[in-house]
């Protein structure tokens, strides 16, 4: 079980940043990461990429006066849009249970009537159902539970400090039972490991059982600087010889789609359609954002 040591506090001037993707990534308007680093140990995590400048990624750090800065930024924004938690570091890491930075940030989101988008692998999100329900009364809420495989044994290898996939599907089901808009982020899909018909089929069936509103995937993974090195070292321990297969097929490519991409995408799209699970980004955005009552629409001023 992971235990945090004395935590480093980082100086910062800003907490929220405007989305540079034009609101096309799950309808997000602002990005926010209250924590820097993540202890979950997922061997494939692209937040290890050199471009994100997160040294000692497995160590969790917090930002000095983060909540005070966040409140000032929320006051100053004209657009009361959707604020994303967890794009680089899971907002529900083990330290959150004691520190409650994410919970207190959600209280501010509720106070200033912004929306929220959350990515997580943790069941600690269930603690905050009350605040997520409050926010959903007047703005948009979307929750993405990150699951790469239905197989708990495989998940323990790929994501050693995370709750099982079975528990994550249970978390999703509870969120949906509480009328929160939630689905599955099936990224990455790992070549030679999770890109099988069995895995994709069972991921969709278990998502359906959990009443997922959507499943989003790109049916592949990234392998960038630092991220690639960490992943290959992990493969050498877990699956000796598999690294050489990656090198032979993908070389130095940053985008590594499954060799079975076409077949698996067809299977995924067909099964999701049959089970009324959304897959298209625009459709997901339209679906969750239309749920705001018309008389509660936010002013731009």
N, C-alpha and C positions, 0 to 999 in steps of 0.2 A: 504493500500500500504506500502510495506516495505521501511524503511529509515535507512541507515547506520549511525552509530555513529562514533566517532573518531576511526580511524583504528589502530590496533596494527601492528607494523612492527617486523617481526621475523628475527633473525640472521640465515644465512644459508651458507653452503660452496658449495653445489651442487644444480643444477636445474634439469638436465637430468640424468636419470638412465637407465641402460641397461635393456631391458625386460627380465624377468626370465621365460617367457613362451615359449622360443624358437621360437618366431616370429609366433606362431600359433593363437594368439588372434588378428584377423583382420590384420595380417601381420605387427604388430607394432614392431619396433626395439628399441625405446626409450620411456620412460614415462616422463611426465613433468606436474607438477601442480604449476602454478604461484600463485594461491590463495590457502589458507588453510581455510576450512570451506565453508559453503554454506547456503544462506538464503531462499532457495526455500521451505523448510519445508516439503518435501515429507516424509510421515509417515513411509515408508518402507525402507528408504535409508540404504544400507549396509555399507556406509562409516562411519556410527556411530559406527561400530564395534570396540571393544576395541583394536583389533590388529593393527588398523591404527593410534592409539595414537593422535586423533584429539579431544581435549577437547573443550567444548563450540562450538559444531559443527555449530550451526546456526549463529555464528559470523564470518564475513569474515576478514581474515588477509592476509597481503602481505609479501613477502620475500625481505629483504634488498638487494639492488643492484642486483635484479633478472635478469634484462636484460643484465647488464655488465657480470655477471657470465655466463649467457646463451651464449652470443657471444663468450666468451673464450672457452666454451665447444664445440660449433659448429665448431670452428676453429680446435680443436684438434681431432675431430672424423675422423677416416679413412673411415668408412662406412657412406655414406650419405643416411641413411635409413629413415624410417617413424617415426616421432615424434608424440606421442599421447598427446593431450590436453584433460583434463577433466575426467580422470579415477576415481578420488576421489572427486573433486570439480568442479562444472560447470564453464568453462572458460568465460562464458558470464553472470555472476551474475550482479546485478544492478550497482555495483561499477565500472564495466568495461566500462560503457558508458563514465565515466569521466576519469578514470585512463588510459585506453587503453593499459593495459599490454599485453593482448592477441593480440591486433592488432600490437603492436610494436614487439612482439615475432614473429608473422607471417612475418613481414618485414625482420627479421633476418633469418628466415627459407628460405625465398625467396632469400635473399642475398647469403646464403651459399648453396643453391640448395638442401635442404633436402625435404623429403615428409612430409605429415601431416595427422593425424587422429584426428577427433574432435567428442566428445560426448556432446550434449547439448539439453536443453529443451527450449532455448530462441530464439526469433526472432532477437536478436541483431547480430547474425551471418550474417544476410543479409548485414549489413554494410561492411563486409569484403569480399564480393564476388570478388572484384577486386584483392585482394591479393591471394585468393584461386585459381582464374583462372590463375594468374601469376605462382603460384607454380605448378599447374597442367600441365603447358606447358613443364616442364622438369623433373618432378618427380610425385610420386603418391599422390593422395588426396582421402580420404574417409571420409564421414560425416555421423554420426549416429544420427538421431533425435529420442530422447527417448520419447516414447508414450506407456502408459500402458492400456488405454481404449479409445474407440471412443466417449464415453459418457462424454460430457463436465461437466455435473452436478456432476457425480461421480469423475471426475478428479479434480474438485475444492476441494473436500473433501480429496482426497488422496495426492494432490499436491497443497496446498493452495496458494502458492505465485508464481505460474507458469502460463504462458499464456495457454489458452484453448487448448484442443487437436485439435479442428478445426483449430486454428491458426497454430499449429505445422505442420499439414498436408499441410497448405498453404505455410509455410516456405519450406517444402520439395519440393513442386511443383516448387517454384521459383528457388531453387537450381538446380533442374533438368533442368529447362528451360534455365539455364545458363551453361548447359553442365558440371555440377559438379557431381561426383559419390556420390550418397546419397541414404540412405534407412532408415529403421525403426529398432530401438532397442526395441523390445517388451519384455522388462524385467523390473521388475519381472512380472510374472503372479500370482496374489494373490488368493490363495484358498478362496472359498466362496464369492469372490467379483468380480474378473475379469476373472475367469476361467469358462466362460460360452460359449456355442456355439454361442450365439448372439454376444458377444463381439469379439470373435476371427474372426468370419465371417465378421463383419463390419470393424474390423481393417484391414483385408486383402483387402476388397473392397475399402476402403478409401486410402489405400497404393497404390493400383493399379491406382486409379483416380489421385494420386499425382505422378505417374510414378516412384515409388520406385524401385530401382535396387534389393533390398533385404529386407527381414524381418528376424531378428534373434531372437530366443527365446529359453529358456530352459523349458518353461511351468511349472514354479514353482518359489519359492523364497528362500532366505536364511533367517534364524533367528538365529543370533549370539549374543554373549554377548553385552550388551548396545543397540544394534539394536533391539533385542527382547523386552527389557523393554520399549523402546520408542514406538514401534509399538503397544504393548499391551495397554499402557496408552492411545494412540490415539483411539484404538478400543473401549475402555471403554467409551469414550466420544461420538464417532460417531455411534457405533453399540454395545450398551450394550448387554452383553451375548455372543458375538462372540468370545471373547478371550477364553472362556471356551471350545468352539468347537475346536479351535486350540490346546489347551492343551490336550484335549481328543484324538485328532487324531495324533498329532506330538510330544507330550511330549517335550523332550529336544533336538530333532533332529535339526541339523544345515541346512540341505537341506530338504525343504518341497515342494515336487512336488504336483501338483493338484491331487485330488482324481479321476479326469477325464482325467488323463494324456494321456492314450493310445488313447482314442477317440478324444481328442482335437489335439493331435499330428498328427493323421491320417488326420483329417479335415484340419489342417494347411498345411501339406505337399501336400495334394491333391489340395487344392485351389491355393496355391502358384505355383505349377507346371502348373496348367491350365492357370494361369495368367502370366507365364514367370517371376516369382519373385524368386530369389535365396534364399535358406535357409541354405545350407551347408557351414560351415566356410571355408573349403578348396576351394570350388567353388567361394565363394565371394572374397577370397584373389587372386585367379588366375584371376578372371574377372577384378578386378580394377587395379591390378598390370601389366596386359599385355598392358595397354594403353600408357605406355611410349614409344615414338618413339625410334627405335633401335639405332639411332645415338646420342641419348641423355642419354644413359645408363651411370651411375656414376661409376667412377673408385674406387677401394678399397684403392687406394694409392694417 
